[in-house]
Amino acid sequence: MTRAAEFAKVKAQGTAKGGRFVVVSILADESLGSEIKVGFITTRKLGNAVVRNRVRRRLRAIAREIGGRLKPGHYIVTIARHTAPEAEFAALKADWLRAAERCGALVAD
C-alpha cells in the first residue's frame, strides 16, 4: 500500500488498537476481493533513515510470517511508535500480534 488516500481512508474509517511498540489499524473493503493490502508508517520521530528502514524491514518480515493468518479483503496499516527501534524482533512481533488480534486483523484458528 503506497497511496496517501488509502492510508487516510483506513485512518478515518478503520479500527485501531495500540500496543507498546506499534498501532495496528484495519479496514474491510469489498473491492479488494481476497487481496490484503498492508502499509507501514515510520515517522522521523523514530530516528534517521537507517533506523526507520530497519523498523520497516522488521515489520514487513512480521507481515510476511503472519501473512496466512491475515483476514482477506482488508487494509492493514501499522504505525511504529517511538519505542519500536529499541525493541527486539521477538518483542516487536509479539506486540504486533497482540494489537492485530485486538483489532480483528487475524483469522480465528
N, C-alpha and C positions, 0 to 999 in steps of 0.2 A: 504494500500500500504506500503510495507516494503523493497522492494529490491532497492538497490542503482541504479541499471541500469534503473529502471522505473523513479526514480527521475531525473536522468541525461538526460533521453530521453525527459521528459517534459521541463526541463531547456533549452535543446539545440533546440528543435523543437516547443515548445509551445508558447503561447501568455501570457504575464504577465502584470498585472495592479496593481499599488500600491495605498495604502491608508495611513492614518496616523498611523495605528496600524499593518496592515498586507499587504502582497503582495500575490495576488491570480494568479496562473498560470493554464492554461488549454490546453489540447492537445486531439484532436479527434483521436480515434483508432478503426478501424472497427473490429479488432479481439476481442474487448470487447463485442460486440453484444449490449445488452441493459444494461450491467453492468456499474456501476460507481465506479471508484477507487479513493479514497480520501486519501491524505497523508498530514502530518504536519511536519514542520521543526521548531524546537525551539532550538536555539544555546545557548551556555554558556554565551553569551553576555546578555541574559535576566536575569540571576541570577543563584542561586543554583538550585538543583534538585527539591526542593519543589515548587519554583516559576515556573520553566519550566513545571512541571507536571500540575500545576494549569492552566497555559495558554493552554496546550494541552487539558485538560478536557473541558475547556470553548469552544475551537474551535471545538472539537468533538460534543459537545452539540449543537452548532450552525449548524453544518453539518447535524445532526440528525433532527433538527427542520425544516431545509430548504430542506431536502432530496427529497421530491416530486417535487421540482422546479428545481433540477439539471438536466442538459442535460444527457441523457443516452449515453453510448458508449464513455465516456471521462475520461481522467485522470484529477484530480483536485488537485493541490498542494497549500497549504497555508504556507507561511513563516511569522512567527511572528517577528515584528520589536521590537527594544529595548524599545519602548514605550508601548507595549502590556500589560506588567504586571500591570501597573498603571491604565489601562482602566477599566471602569465599564463594566459589561456584556452587557448592552444595547448599549453602545458606540462601543464596540468591534463588536457586531452583526451588527450594522448599517454600520460600516466601511467595514466589510467583505461583506455584501450585495452590497454595492456600488462598491467595487472592482470587485466582481463576475459579477455584471451586466455589468460593463465596458469591461470586457474581454470576455463576452459572455457565461458564465458558467450557466446562468439561462434560463429556458424555458420561452418564452413570454407567458404572461397570456391571 
